[in-house]
Amino acid sequence: MNAPPHAVLIPYPTAGHLNPMLELAKLLHSKGFFITFVNTEFSHQQLLKTVGSDVMSAMNNLRFETIADGVSQSDSESPDHVFRVWFLIQKNSPAPLRDLILKLHSSSDLPPLTCIVTNFLMNFTRGVAEQLGVPELVFWTTSACGLMVSLQLGELIRRGFVPLKGTHLLCEMKKRIKFLDRNKSIESILSNW
C-alpha cells in the first residue's frame, strides 16, 4: 500500500490566518493527505483560544506540532505586537522548524514528507525548505478586497492615487475631535460620512 502524501502546514498566529489554514488542513485530510500542523508556541496558544483543544484530537492522520518562537506574553501585548511577534518568529523559528522537519523526515512511523504549505507571512520557512530540499507552497489568506488592492497597487501608484492626498487633514481632525485626547493610542480616524 502506498503511503499518503504528507503536508506540513505552517500558519501565521492570528485567527484570520489560523482558521483558513486549519480549514485547508481539513480539506487536504479529506483528500487522503497526512497532515502535520505546525504551530509556533504563540500560534498554539492562539489556536487554543479560537478553536479549542477538541479540534486537535478530532481526526486521524492530523497531528499538531509546536516549535519555539521566542514570543513572550509581554511581546504579544505590546502596542507594536503585530510587528514584534512577526519579527520574533522570523528570528527564532527557523532552527526549530528545521529540526522538526528533519525529525519528520527520519521517522519511520510517518509517511514521507511531500511538501510544506506556509502562510505568506512566515517568510523564514522558505530558507528552511530550500535548505532541506522540500517543495514549499505559499497559502495567502486574504479577502477578495485585499487581493484586488495588492494586484492593483502598482496601477494606483502609477496614476497618483497612492500615497493618499489630503493626509495633512488627519492632524486637523485630531485637534477637532476631543475624545481623542482621552485615548492617546489613537492618532487619527478616517470616516466616510
C-alpha positions in Angstrom: 0.0 0.0 0.0 1.3 3.5 -0.9 1.9 6.0 1.8 -0.4 9.0 1.7 1.1 12.4 0.8 2.4 14.2 3.9 1.9 18.0 4.0 3.3 20.2 6.8 1.1 23.3 7.3 2.5 26.4 9.0 0.0 29.2 9.7 0.6 32.8 10.9 -0.5 33.1 14.6 -3.7 35.1 14.2 -7.3 33.9 13.9 -7.6 35.3 10.4 -4.7 33.1 9.3 -5.0 30.1 11.7 -8.6 29.3 10.8 -8.2 29.3 7.0 -5.1 27.1 7.3 -7.0 24.7 9.6 -9.7 24.5 7.0 -7.1 23.8 4.3 -5.7 21.1 6.6 -9.2 19.5 6.9 -9.7 19.7 3.2 -6.4 18.1 2.4 -7.0 15.5 5.1 -10.4 14.6 3.4 -8.5 14.0 0.2 -6.2 11.5 1.8 -3.3 13.7 3.0 -1.4 13.0 6.2 -1.2 16.5 7.8 1.3 17.9 10.3 0.0 21.2 11.5 3.0 23.2 12.9 2.3 26.0 15.4 4.8 28.3 17.0 4.3 28.4 20.7 2.4 31.7 20.4 0.4 30.3 17.5 -0.5 27.3 19.5 -2.0 29.5 22.3 -3.9 31.5 19.7 -5.3 28.3 18.2 -6.5 27.0 21.6 -8.3 30.4 22.1 -10.0 30.4 18.7 -11.0 26.7 18.1 -10.3 24.9 21.3 -8.4 21.8 22.1 -11.1 19.4 20.7 -10.1 20.0 17.1 -6.6 18.8 17.9 -7.8 15.3 18.7 -10.7 15.0 16.2 -9.0 13.5 13.2 -6.7 10.6 12.5 -3.7 11.4 10.2 -3.7 15.0 11.5 -1.0 15.8 14.1 -0.1 19.0 15.8 3.5 20.0 16.5 4.8 23.1 18.2 8.1 25.0 17.6 9.8 27.7 19.7 9.3 31.3 18.6 10.6 33.4 21.5 7.4 35.4 21.9 6.6 36.3 25.5 3.3 37.4 26.9 4.5 41.0 27.1 5.6 40.8 23.4 2.1 39.8 22.4 0.5 42.6 24.4 2.8 45.5 23.4 1.4 48.4 21.3 3.5 47.2 18.3 2.7 43.5 18.9 1.9 42.7 15.3 5.4 43.6 14.1 7.1 42.4 17.3 5.5 38.9 17.1 6.3 38.7 13.3 9.9 39.7 13.9 10.5 37.3 16.8 9.0 34.4 14.8 11.2 35.2 11.8 14.3 35.4 14.1 13.7 32.5 16.4 11.8 29.8 14.5 14.0 28.7 11.6 16.2 26.3 13.6 13.3 24.7 15.5 11.4 24.2 12.2 14.5 22.7 10.5 14.9 20.3 13.5 11.2 19.3 13.3 11.3 18.7 9.6 14.4 16.6 10.0 12.7 14.6 12.7 9.6 14.1 10.4 11.9 13.0 7.6 13.6 10.4 9.7 10.5 9.0 11.4 9.6 5.5 10.2 6.1 6.0 11.8 5.1 8.8 9.4 4.6 9.0 5.7 7.5 10.7 3.8 7.2 14.5 3.7 5.7 15.7 0.4 5.6 19.5 0.9 5.4 22.4 3.2 2.4 24.7 2.9 3.1 28.0 4.7 1.4 31.3 5.3 2.8 34.1 3.2 3.8 36.0 6.3 6.0 33.1 7.5 9.0 34.1 5.3 11.5 32.1 7.3 10.1 28.8 6.0 11.4 29.3 2.5 15.1 29.1 3.6 14.4 26.0 5.6 12.5 24.3 2.7 15.3 25.2 0.2 18.0 24.0 2.6 16.3 20.7 3.1 15.1 20.3 -0.5 11.4 20.2 0.4 8.9 21.8 -2.0 7.1 24.8 -0.5 3.7 26.2 -1.4 2.6 29.6 -0.1 -1.0 30.0 1.2 -2.3 33.5 1.2 -5.4 34.1 3.4 -6.8 37.4 2.2 -10.2 38.8 1.3 -11.1 39.5 -2.3 -10.7 43.2 -1.5 -7.2 42.7 -0.1 -6.2 40.6 -3.2 -7.5 43.3 -5.5 -5.6 46.0 -3.7 -2.4 44.0 -3.9 -2.9 43.3 -7.6 -3.8 46.9 -8.4 -1.4 48.7 -6.1 1.2 49.4 -8.8 -1.5 50.9 -11.0 -2.8 53.1 -8.2 0.7 54.4 -7.6 1.2 55.0 -11.3 -2.0 57.0 -11.5 -1.1 59.1 -8.5 -3.8 57.8 -6.2 -1.2 56.5 -3.7 0.0 58.0 -1.5 -3.3 59.3 -0.4 -3.9 63.0 -1.0 -5.1 65.1 1.9 -3.4 63.2 4.7 -2.4 66.5 6.3 -6.1 66.8 7.3 -5.6 64.0 9.8 -3.8 66.4 12.1 -6.7 68.9 11.8 -9.2 66.1 12.7 -7.2 65.2 15.8 -7.5 68.8 17.1 -11.2 68.9 16.5 -12.3 65.5 17.9 -12.0 65.9 21.7 -12.4 62.3 22.7 -9.1 61.5 21.1 -7.4 63.4 23.9 -8.6 60.7 26.3 -7.2 57.9 24.2 -3.6 58.7 23.4 -3.1 55.5 21.3 -5.5 56.8 18.6 -3.7 59.2 16.3 -6.5 59.6 13.7 -9.8 58.4 12.5 -10.9 58.2 8.9 -14.6 58.2 8.3 -16.8 58.1 5.3 -19.9 60.1 6.2 
